[in-house]
Every structure is written in structure tokens, then in C-alpha cells.
């Protein structure tokens, strides 16, 4: 494959570069990627340029273990993302999902290269942006948007180590989620209310720890999940029935109501067997795997670890989705956190769930896997999970 001329468009340079890398012609491929990044930048296509500089830098870092060569393009990528953040924030209608993606990418670069000063500096700047956005949304009565913005502000203030700033944001989130929950209850949306009460509890634990307030709010979430499951059952929707029962099972567990949690879990496992058979009979394998994952979590919640791993192995043999690997570890953390009434573990659960909601599954996996590995009591269960995932090392 010939080297493309200087006048070649960046899209062609990028595609050629990736093809060359796939063929094993790494040096030529990376040269084309770098040329494409520069061309994108010249044309004002900052997002494409940032993406390729990031790819170029991470390739040197992760694949070639050449940290010195990686630093320059990675920093170039980070500052382009910061430009994109400024551009997005100046728009009339901010795309909060895009904004979060740009912030996350910039901060991940600073974390990767060990630039703690810029990591904390920009984490605080981004947090300030989200705090102001959240206030604007609340003033306009857009509570759901405000919640998203305040959640991002909270996480970034924590990353910056600014306790004086993130504690008041947690208070704001408790108020906002409380308002959402009440609104949804008035409209008869028990499922939506349960989700809001669950999130409210996750910020109560940030303020007060694994306290009576936390358990009371988690119990309220559990009761609403249970009501939502009964409504779904009355409508003949067994998919939503079992999903809400699983959420009720874990919410009751975290609320300290072990008996209710176990009863719901045992009943849900029985129902899931029937639901899985029903979907399998219809040839809907995608739903079968999703419900098998729920059965894995439900079985872990009632202490049937060996049975859970057998089901999980079936999930992994068909669809080794990274999100499923996060979920099985999250279930382990929740069970352990409930047993010990651990504030630390429940705060970590909240952080992992935040990244899952933001579709940053890789970051969620990094956090939850590190946490599970650090808990001695979970060593044997983690080994079983890893074997189910095809990892057989001692």
C-alpha cells in the first residue's frame, strides 16, 4: 500500500493508517494516523483530531510501551478536548452527554500520564461548569437535567479532592432526587420513583454514611420496586416483573431487611427459570442472556454462589459483555457492603454505578475489579468468576 499524497483527505489517511496497523505495518500506519490528526486539526475538526491524537498516544503507551513518545500526542488530545468543552459550554443548548465525554477524555489523559496538577486543576474547573449548569437547570424547573449536571459536578469535585465543594452538591442532589421521586409517585410511576429513591439513598450515604437515614431511604426504594413489579405482573409483563424484583431484592438487602430480601430473591429465581424458558422457546436469545445475568445476580444475593457462577458461565459463553462483568462484581460488592454496613463500599458502588449510567463501562470495570480484588473474603468467589470468564491463571 503506497504512502498517500499530502493532499489526501484526513478520512482517507485515517482509514489507510488503521488498515496498515491491522496488517502489522505499525510504523507506516501510525504515520498516516498522525497525518490524519494534523489534517483534521487544520480543518477545524477538533473532535476527530483529539480522537486520533489520543489513539496515537495510547498506541505508543499501551502497545509499544514508549511513554516518552506517548506524552506529547496525549497532551495534544487533552487540550483539544478542553477546547471542545469551551465550545460546547458556549452553545445555547448544551449537550451534557457530549460535555461529559470530553471532560472524561481530558481527565483520563492527565491521569494516565500522571499529571496530578492538571488532573486536579481541570477536575475542579469542570466541576464548576457542571455546578453552574445544574443551578441553571433547577432555576428553569428542569430537574432531571439538573440531576445529571450535579452528579457530574459531585464526581469531579471528589476527583479534585475539594470536600468543601462536593458535600453541598450532595445535599443538592438529595433535594433534587427527593423532588423527582415525589413527582413520579404523584403520577403513579413507582418504577421511576424507586430509581429516584435509590439514587437519593446513594447520596445520603455520601453525607451521613451507612446510617439509619440511608437504610430508611433504601427501604422506600425497595417497596416501590416491589410495587412496580406487582403492577408489571398484573399487566403480564414478566420481563419488567423480574427486573424490578431483582432491584427490590438488593434494595431490601441494603436496607438491612435480610428476610424480605431473601424471600424476594428466592421467588425471583423461580420466576426467572420460567421467564428464561419462555424466551428461549421464542428463540429470543438476547433476552435469554439478559435474564440469565439477572438470575446470576439474584442467586448471589441469596447466597447461592456456586449456582450463580454456573449461570454466569452460560452468560459468558454466549456474550462476554464487559457490562456483565461489571454487574457480577457490583453484586459481590453490594452483598459484602450490606453484610458489613460499609460506608466505604457503598460509596464505591455509587461511583461504579455512576460510570455505568454514563456508559463508561471500562472505567466502571477498572474501579469495581480493583475493589473486589482488594477484599480478602471475596478471593475465592472472584476466582470462580474469573474462571467463568475464561481466565484460568492461579
C-alpha positions in Angstrom: 0.0 0.0 0.0 1.6 3.3 -1.1 2.0 6.3 1.1 -0.8 8.7 0.4 0.0 12.2 -1.1 -0.1 15.3 1.1 -3.3 16.4 -0.4 -5.2 13.2 0.7 -8.2 14.0 2.9 -7.9 13.1 6.6 -10.7 10.4 6.4 -8.6 8.5 3.8 -5.4 8.9 5.8 -7.2 7.6 8.9 -8.7 4.5 7.1 -5.4 3.7 5.4 -3.5 4.1 8.7 -5.8 1.7 10.5 -5.6 -0.8 7.7 -1.8 -0.7 7.7 -1.7 -1.2 11.5 -4.1 -4.2 11.1 -1.7 -5.6 8.5 1.2 -5.3 11.0 2.8 -2.3 9.3 2.8 -0.4 12.5 5.3 2.4 11.7 3.6 3.3 8.4 0.1 3.1 9.9 0.9 5.4 12.8 2.5 7.9 10.4 -0.8 8.0 8.5 -2.8 8.3 11.7 -0.6 11.3 12.8 -1.0 13.0 9.4 -4.8 12.5 9.6 -4.9 14.0 13.1 -3.0 17.1 11.9 -5.2 17.4 8.9 -8.4 17.2 11.0 -6.9 19.9 13.3 -6.1 22.1 10.3 -9.7 21.7 9.0 -11.1 22.7 12.4 -12.4 19.2 13.1 -11.3 19.2 16.7 -13.2 16.1 17.9 -11.7 13.9 15.2 -8.2 15.4 15.8 -8.5 14.8 19.5 -9.7 11.2 19.0 -6.7 10.4 16.7 -4.1 12.1 18.8 -5.5 10.1 21.7 -5.4 6.9 19.7 -1.8 7.6 18.6 -0.6 8.3 22.1 -2.3 5.3 23.7 -0.9 3.1 21.0 2.6 4.1 21.9 1.8 3.8 25.6 -0.2 0.6 25.8 1.1 -1.4 22.7 4.7 -0.2 22.4 5.4 0.8 26.0 7.0 4.0 24.8 5.8 6.5 27.4 8.0 9.4 26.2 6.6 9.3 22.7 3.1 9.0 24.0 3.1 12.0 26.3 3.1 14.7 23.5 0.2 13.5 21.4 -1.8 12.6 24.6 -1.4 16.1 25.9 -2.4 17.5 22.5 -5.5 15.4 22.7 -6.3 16.6 26.2 -6.1 20.3 25.3 -8.2 19.8 22.2 -10.9 18.2 24.4 -10.6 21.2 26.7 -11.2 23.5 23.6 -14.2 21.3 22.7 -15.5 21.8 26.3 -15.3 25.5 26.0 -17.0 25.4 22.6 -19.8 23.2 23.9 -20.4 25.3 27.0 -20.8 28.4 24.9 -23.7 26.8 22.9 -27.3 27.9 23.7 -28.4 24.3 24.3 -25.5 22.3 25.9 -25.2 18.6 25.0 -24.5 17.4 28.5 -23.6 13.9 27.3 -21.0 15.2 24.9 -19.7 17.6 27.5 -19.2 14.7 29.9 -17.4 12.6 27.2 -15.0 15.5 26.5 -14.3 16.1 30.3 -13.8 12.4 30.9 -11.4 12.0 28.0 -9.3 15.0 29.0 -9.1 13.9 32.6 -8.2 10.3 31.7 -5.2 11.6 29.7 -3.9 13.6 32.7 -4.5 10.5 35.0 -2.7 8.2 32.5 0.4 10.3 32.2 0.5 11.0 35.9 -0.1 14.8 35.7 -1.7 15.2 39.1 -1.6 19.0 39.0 -3.6 19.3 35.7 -5.9 16.5 36.8 -7.0 18.3 39.9 -7.0 21.7 38.3 -9.2 20.7 35.4 -11.4 18.4 37.5 -12.3 21.4 39.6 -12.8 23.6 36.6 -15.2 21.0 35.0 -17.0 20.6 38.3 -17.6 24.4 38.5 -19.1 24.2 35.0 -21.4 21.4 35.9 -22.4 23.1 39.2 -23.4 26.3 37.3 -25.3 24.2 34.7 -27.1 22.3 37.4 -28.2 25.6 39.1 -29.4 26.9 35.7 -31.5 23.8 35.1 -33.0 23.9 38.5 -33.9 27.6 38.1 -35.7 26.6 34.8 -37.5 23.7 36.5 -35.6 21.0 34.5 -34.9 18.8 37.5 -33.8 15.7 35.5 -31.2 17.7 33.6 -30.1 19.4 36.9 -29.6 16.0 38.5 -27.3 14.9 35.6 -25.2 18.1 35.9 -25.0 18.0 39.7 -23.9 14.3 39.6 -21.0 15.2 37.3 -20.1 18.2 39.4 -20.1 15.9 42.5 -17.8 13.3 40.9 -15.4 15.9 39.6 -15.2 17.8 42.9 -14.4 14.5 44.6 -11.7 13.8 42.0 -10.2 17.2 42.7 -10.3 16.5 46.4 -12.4 19.5 47.1 -14.5 18.3 50.1 -15.9 21.8 50.8 -17.4 21.9 47.3 -18.7 18.3 46.9 -20.6 18.0 50.2 -23.0 20.8 49.3 -23.5 19.3 45.9 -24.5 16.0 47.6 -27.1 18.0 49.6 -28.5 19.5 46.4 -28.7 16.0 44.8 -30.6 14.7 47.8 -33.1 17.5 47.4 -33.4 17.1 43.6 -33.8 13.4 43.8 -36.4 13.8 46.5 -38.4 16.2 44.3 -38.1 13.7 41.3 -39.3 10.9 43.5 -42.3 12.8 44.7 -43.3 13.9 41.2 -43.1 10.4 39.9 -45.1 9.0 42.8 -47.9 11.5 42.2 -48.0 10.3 38.6 -48.2 6.6 39.7 -44.7 5.8 38.3 -43.5 3.5 41.1 -40.6 2.2 39.0 -39.3 5.8 38.3 -39.9 6.8 41.9 -37.9 3.7 43.1 -35.0 4.7 40.9 -35.0 8.2 42.3 -35.2 7.0 45.9 -32.3 4.6 45.2 -30.2 7.4 43.9 -31.2 9.6 46.8 -30.0 6.9 49.2 -26.7 6.8 47.3 -26.1 10.4 48.1 -27.3 10.1 51.7 -24.5 7.6 52.2 -22.1 10.2 50.9 -23.2 12.7 53.6 -24.2 10.5 56.6 -22.6 7.1 55.9 -24.3 3.8 56.2 -26.8 5.3 58.6 -30.5 4.8 59.6 -31.3 7.6 57.1 -29.6 5.6 54.3 -31.4 2.4 55.2 -34.8 4.1 55.5 -34.5 5.6 52.1 -33.2 2.3 50.6 -36.2 0.6 52.2 -38.5 3.2 50.5 -36.8 2.4 47.2 -37.3 -1.4 47.8 -41.0 -1.0 48.5 -41.5 1.0 45.3 -39.6 -1.5 43.2 -41.8 -4.2 44.7 -45.0 -2.3 43.8 -43.6 -1.7 40.3 -43.1 -5.5 40.0 -46.7 -6.2 41.0 -48.0 -3.7 38.5 -45.9 -5.2 35.8 -47.1 -8.7 36.7 -50.7 -7.6 36.6 -50.0 -6.4 33.0 -48.5 -9.7 32.1 -45.0 -8.2 31.7 -42.8 -10.8 33.2 -39.6 -9.2 31.9 -40.2 -6.0 33.9 -41.6 -8.0 36.8 -38.4 -9.9 37.4 -36.1 -6.9 36.7 -37.9 -4.9 39.4 -37.9 -7.9 41.8 -34.2 -8.1 41.4 -33.8 -4.4 42.3 -36.2 -4.8 45.2 -34.2 -7.8 46.5 -30.9 -5.8 46.6 -32.6 -2.6 47.9 -34.1 -4.6 50.8 -30.7 -6.2 51.4 -29.0 -2.7 51.6 -31.8 -1.5 53.9 -30.9 -4.3 56.3 -34.1 -6.3 55.8 -32.4 -9.7 55.1 -35.6 -11.8 55.5 -37.5 -9.8 52.9 -34.6 -9.7 50.5 -34.1 -13.4 50.7 -37.8 -14.2 50.2 -38.0 -11.9 47.1 -34.7 -13.4 45.8 -35.9 -17.0 46.1 -39.2 -16.2 44.4 -37.5 -14.2 41.7 -35.1 -17.1 40.9 -38.1 -19.4 40.5 -39.8 -16.9 38.2 -36.7 -16.3 36.2 -36.4 -20.0 35.3 -39.8 -19.8 33.8 -39.2 -16.5 32.0 -35.9 -17.8 30.6 -37.7 -20.9 29.3 -40.4 -18.7 27.8 -37.9 -16.5 25.9 -35.8 -19.5 24.8 -38.9 -21.1 23.3 -39.5 -17.9 21.3 -35.9 -18.0 20.1 -35.1 -14.6 21.7 -31.6 -15.4 22.8 -30.7 -11.8 23.5 -33.4 -11.6 26.2 -32.4 -15.1 27.5 -28.9 -13.9 28.2 -30.1 -10.7 29.8 -32.4 -12.7 32.2 -29.7 -15.2 32.9 -27.5 -12.3 34.1 -30.3 -11.2 36.4 -30.5 -14.7 37.7 -26.8 -14.7 38.4 -27.3 -11.5 40.5 -30.4 -12.9 42.3 -28.6 -16.1 43.2 -25.6 -14.2 44.5 -28.0 -12.1 46.6 -29.4 -15.2 48.3 -26.0 -16.8 48.9 -26.2 -19.5 46.2 -22.7 -18.6 44.8 -22.0 -21.9 43.0 -25.3 -21.9 41.3 -24.8 -18.2 40.3 -21.4 -18.9 38.8 -22.9 -21.8 36.7 -25.5 -19.5 35.2 -22.9 -16.7 34.8 -20.6 -19.1 32.9 -23.5 -19.7 30.5 -23.8 -15.9 30.0 -20.1 -15.6 29.3 -20.0 -18.5 26.8 -22.6 -16.6 24.8 -21.9 -12.9 25.4 -18.8 -11.9 27.3 -20.1 -8.2 27.5 -17.9 -6.0 29.8 -21.0 -4.6 31.4 -22.0 -8.1 32.6 -18.5 -8.5 34.2 -19.1 -5.2 36.0 -22.5 -6.3 37.2 -21.4 -9.5 38.7 -18.7 -7.7 40.7 -21.1 -5.0 41.7 -23.4 -7.7 43.1 -20.5 -9.1 45.1 -19.7 -5.6 46.5 -23.3 -4.9 47.4 -23.6 -8.2 49.3 -20.4 -7.5 51.1 -21.3 -3.9 51.8 -24.7 -4.9 53.2 -23.1 -7.6 55.4 -20.6 -5.1 56.9 -22.8 -2.0 56.6 -19.8 -0.5 55.0 -19.9 3.2 54.1 -16.7 2.9 52.0 -18.0 0.0 49.9 -21.4 1.7 49.3 -19.7 4.9 48.2 -17.7 2.9 45.8 -20.8 1.2 44.5 -22.3 4.6 43.9 -19.2 5.7 41.9 -19.2 2.5 39.7 -23.0 2.9 39.0 -22.3 6.5 38.0 -19.9 5.4 35.4 -22.2 2.7 34.2 -25.0 5.3 33.8 -22.6 7.4 31.8 -21.7 4.4 29.5 -18.1 4.5 30.7 -18.0 0.7 31.2 -14.2 0.5 31.1 -13.8 2.9 34.0 -16.5 1.2 35.9 -14.7 -2.2 35.4 -11.4 -0.7 36.5 -12.9 0.6 39.8 -15.0 -2.4 40.7 -12.4 -5.1 39.8 -9.7 -3.3 41.8 -12.2 -3.1 44.8 -13.2 -6.8 44.6 -9.5 -7.9 44.3 -8.7 -5.9 47.5 -11.3 -7.8 49.6 -9.7 -11.0 51.0 -13.1 -12.6 51.8 -14.1 -12.4 48.1 -10.9 -14.0 46.8 -12.5 -17.5 46.2 -15.6 -16.1 44.7 -13.6 -13.9 42.4 -11.6 -16.9 41.2 -14.8 -18.6 40.3 -16.0 -15.6 38.4 -12.7 -15.3 36.5 -12.8 -19.0 35.6 -16.3 -18.5 34.2 -14.9 -15.6 32.2 -12.2 -17.9 30.8 -9.3 -16.8 33.0 -7.6 -19.8 34.5 -4.4 -18.3 36.0 -3.6 -19.2 39.6 
